[in-house]
Amino acid sequence: MKSRSKLVSLLLASSLTLGIALAGCENSGGTTPPAAQEAKKDPPKEEAKPAGGGGQAAPAATTPAQITEFKQSPFFNGKNVPTVKDRLPSEYKITNEIPANQMKYEIGTYGGNLRTVTSVVDWDADVFVMNNEPLLNTPGILGDEITGNVLKDYAVSDDQKTFTFHMRKGLKWSDGQPVTTEDVRFTVEDVLNNTELTPIYPVWLRGGGVAEGAPMKLEVVDEYTFKLSFDRPYGGILIRFAIQGWRGYTELIKPAHYLKQFHKKYTPLEKLEPLIKDAGFQPGEWVNLFNDKDITNWELTTKKAIGFPVLYPWIMTKSTENMTTYERNPYYFKVDPAGNQLPYIDTIQSSLVQDIEMVGLKTIAGEVDFSRESAALIKMPLYKENEKNGYKALLASMHVTPTDIFLNQTFDDPNWQKVVQDVRFRKALSLALNRKEIIDTVYYGFAKPGNIEDPTFDLAQANQLLDDMGMKKGPNGKRQTPDGKNFTIPFEVGAQAPDIVPLTQLIVEMWKQLGLDVTMKTIDQKLWNTKRAGNQLQATMIWTHTPLWYMGDWGLDLWGNDWNTWKTSGGKNGKEPPDNVKKLYNLIDQASAAKPDEAKKLIEQVKQEMKDNVYYFIHISDVKQPLIVNAKLHNIPSDAAFAIAANFSGEQFFFGK
Amino acid sequence: MINYISYRILQLIPLLIAISIIVFVIIQLPPGDFLTNYIAQLKNAGNDVSESMILNLKMQYGLDKSMYMQYIIWIKNILLHGDFGRSFQYNQPVADVIGPKLTLTLVISVISLIFVWAVAIPIGIYSATHQYSPLDYVFTFIGFIGLAMPGFLIALILIYFVFTQTGVAITGLFSPEFADAPWSMAKVMNMLPRLVIPVIVIGMSGTASLIRVTRGMLLDELSKQYVITARAKGVAENKLLFKYPVRMAINPLISTIGWTLPALISGEAIVAIVLNLQTTGPMLLKALMTQDMYLCGSFLLILSVMTVLGTLLSDILLALVDPRIRFGGVAE
């Protein structure tokens, strides 16, 4: 009862704020609601809005004309390219990747080569994150404010159904061709709305971000302005354009001038056939050809990205057996407040090694200038010991929870379901987790107890709860189900991260203290993936993106696989979840459709639901992640920032003396 | 003889067909396929993988067809066009993936093989002729260590030792400035000193076992009557040794060509991973782990063909080299 009344008041509070927010109607960085409303009626004023300066110490951002002189890297001296002023868009962006409270921006100097390492063919997460450019931007990936990025700015209608976007005048692809609304029109009309190329319309581009919503509609206003409209309120689209899912500009802007030569509508099929054959597809499969030639942001580190027009800071120029080279994009649209065209660093070289351990060896030998993805907390002592080799091993925040614990409440076993669906059972297990011990043993103290759920450690209370449930000990000394059947928690984990196996071992021991029968097995990651998809994992561990509120990652398919299937299939498959779970789903859906400030409040409600129901165990948070950077590298955010946000701001890095 | 060879070659055809089917099926036995793997990787990284994307990828990779159709297309392209299909991971034709790695693998393997033979055979002969001498004990001791210690462990110890002593990380065959450069004399010269460690590590166990085999075989031969007779008739000791018993003793070199040939191109997977060598071994391992089926299928097929051909070759060579086998065959 108590929790319910609390919930009611929360709902009341949030609906009140919702009303206020709606009255505000505009979603913008820093403008007051009345001004914003005015701006809506008076389009020219909008342009004075988040033109890209954001929270940075760069008031110049709002009036681009203040920078009169632009500088370029000596890299281009003597190269046959237009002057820097002609290459930059007239509405350039003043960089604002990291909020001012996380980093003091230094004006950099040009030059240098940044070395990264990866152990996966055609994929380097560090380069991907550094190079990826979203349509909009949220400094520090915090989701606090949303500013322009590839798109100059945006305006939201009162009903949150229509979004007006302005593009940057003079923005150019890396081959010098202009970027205009024609690229947007091509992407929406000829790719997204083409049922051959897009057999299933993406849910996130439907109204409200739900499967029942109608596909978005595009209206091209002029060469640099377009509108997107949805059939239901969808303020959440902005955060999706800015960061969620690491989406890039390719979702909405593809180089039409380049891709038209592979599209049936613009190039007759007869002309495409030789290309189709060359690419190794069967005659007539122009769709495969197009998809092969269309490089999305996730493919920017693959060999075939060479020659594809992009908007990234660096473009791939060479890819050999063991090294991929990227060079600065002459047409990149960001400048620093002093008028220097970014990035500062001229080239990136990503080496490919055979094994992730080799990344560690290269790191401690000082052969790496930036490493995030492959750096592991358990190697921190080793990194520190060898810092004399010219790098710094920093600790920054991790953008995922280290590892959460999941009990699948829909695993196909009635006895199991009966026990695990009882909230008392889950609370008892949560009470039996000694978070301090976990943090000290597995994370060397670089983490905090999770604050979403109750972090209390109280074995007596936990035992009491299990006793109340009627889980008495059987002849083998282990607790049985209330009906007197044997009960086991069988963990099956894949070793996706180095902490998963030791953490599971620790938790097995903790839960055994309650008299439960707990076992663990490490299985192949592929088998794990298959079992996960097939509702066959009973108890497991994996990380979630819970610390980033906008990711909307609540591990739904892991603690209630059948229920989640029911949700994603619109009730066609899976099993209908109980009301409390439906309520949670509803809140999550609402949060993903709402604009950021409302969404954050809804997320608080989701967290409250998590706290009340302990659907899964988010026991640890705020874990630190090592960030290996060359000792000379500047513009690295403080340890309060997410490591991946630092990675994201790579165009701001520069080598000091 | 010609009859024998052509008969053997005809025998190979059904064998190779069977091998190709088994290889193809076994690769696909583990749950899921390359795509499920790839998609899981994207999801773990926080990407919303849309169903459209999955469908498109399936079509692009031809994974929407049945396994039986996939096999037919694969084999048809190999036989008719010499096209081994595309590697999913590398997004390149299989031949383009294997080709560049093959050169390096062959260089390392051939040098290792020469190293093994050059070191093991003289030592083996010495050990046999000087049985139970102090040096024989020393070689036997080293030989057993080489046999007992896995190559990757030796490699790890070497890496650790070199790193702690000199601060240099052995991370490949080239120094950074050459890693990306096209082949040139300077690049070869840059590679040679770095080749020493892999060659020694890879050759270690081979050397050790070959010493033991040569020693054992030679000891056997030395006590035979023809040796005693020859010695009694006053044949010079060196001539006696090298003309007859040693020739017998190195027979195993020929009879194992069936394994040596594929070993030349397969590369030592684990050692290569530890030493970060861009050879075919780690490539095959990764291809198997990610179910990059055309890459591993084609490579395993090539290895099988090499094994089968190598066995044939060793049979023929043995007959040529060893008169007893040759005459034995004729008598039949």
Boltz contact constraints between the chains, C-beta under 6 A:
constraints:
  - contact:
      token1: [A, 121]
      token2: [B, 89]
      max_distance: 6.0
  - contact:
      token1: [A, 121]
      token2: [B, 90]
      max_distance: 6.0
  - contact:
      token1: [A, 198]
      token2: [B, 52]
      max_distance: 6.0
  - contact:
      token1: [A, 199]
      token2: [B, 52]
      max_distance: 6.0
  - contact:
      token1: [A, 199]
      token2: [B, 55]
      max_distance: 6.0
  - contact:
      token1: [A, 200]
      token2: [B, 51]
      max_distance: 6.0
  - contact:
      token1: [A, 200]
      token2: [B, 52]
      max_distance: 6.0
  - contact:
      token1: [A, 202]
      token2: [B, 50]
      max_distance: 6.0
  - contact:
      token1: [A, 245]
      token2: [B, 47]
      max_distance: 6.0
  - contact:
      token1: [A, 245]
      token2: [B, 48]
      max_distance: 6.0
  - contact:
      token1: [A, 246]
      token2: [B, 46]
      max_distance: 6.0
  - contact:
      token1: [A, 246]
      token2: [B, 47]
      max_distance: 6.0
  - contact:
      token1: [A, 280]
      token2: [B, 86]
      max_distance: 6.0
  - contact:
      token1: [A, 288]
      token2: [B, 59]
      max_distance: 6.0
  - contact:
      token1: [A, 288]
      token2: [B, 60]
      max_distance: 6.0
  - contact:
      token1: [A, 291]
      token2: [B, 56]
      max_distance: 6.0
  - contact:
      token1: [A, 291]
      token2: [B, 60]
      max_distance: 6.0
  - contact:
      token1: [A, 302]
      token2: [B, 91]
      max_distance: 6.0
  - contact:
      token1: [A, 304]
      token2: [B, 91]
      max_distance: 6.0
  - contact:
      token1: [A, 320]
      token2: [B, 180]
      max_distance: 6.0
  - contact:
      token1: [A, 321]
      token2: [B, 100]
      max_distance: 6.0
  - contact:
      token1: [A, 321]
      token2: [B, 278]
      max_distance: 6.0
  - contact:
      token1: [A, 322]
      token2: [B, 179]
      max_distance: 6.0
  - contact:
      token1: [A, 322]
      token2: [B, 278]
      max_distance: 6.0
  - contact:
      token1: [A, 323]
      token2: [B, 179]
      max_distance: 6.0
  - contact:
      token1: [A, 323]
      token2: [B, 180]
      max_distance: 6.0
  - contact:
      token1: [A, 353]
      token2: [B, 276]
      max_distance: 6.0
  - contact:
      token1: [A, 354]
      token2: [B, 273]
      max_distance: 6.0
  - contact:
      token1: [A, 354]
      token2: [B, 276]
      max_distance: 6.0
  - contact:
      token1: [A, 354]
      token2: [B, 282]
      max_distance: 6.0
  - contact:
      token1: [A, 355]
      token2: [B, 273]
      max_distance: 6.0
  - contact:
      token1: [A, 358]
      token2: [B, 276]
      max_distance: 6.0
  - contact:
      token1: [A, 361]
      token2: [B, 169]
      max_distance: 6.0
  - contact:
      token1: [A, 361]
      token2: [B, 171]
      max_distance: 6.0
  - contact:
      token1: [A, 362]
      token2: [B, 171]
      max_distance: 6.0
  - contact:
      token1: [A, 365]
      token2: [B, 169]
      max_distance: 6.0
  - contact:
      token1: [A, 526]
      token2: [B, 32]
      max_distance: 6.0
  - contact:
      token1: [A, 526]
      token2: [B, 37]
      max_distance: 6.0
  - contact:
      token1: [A, 527]
      token2: [B, 31]
      max_distance: 6.0
  - contact:
      token1: [A, 529]
      token2: [B, 36]
      max_distance: 6.0
  - contact:
      token1: [A, 529]
      token2: [B, 40]
      max_distance: 6.0
  - contact:
      token1: [A, 530]
      token2: [B, 31]
      max_distance: 6.0
  - contact:
      token1: [A, 530]
      token2: [B, 32]
      max_distance: 6.0
  - contact:
      token1: [A, 545]
      token2: [B, 46]
      max_distance: 6.0
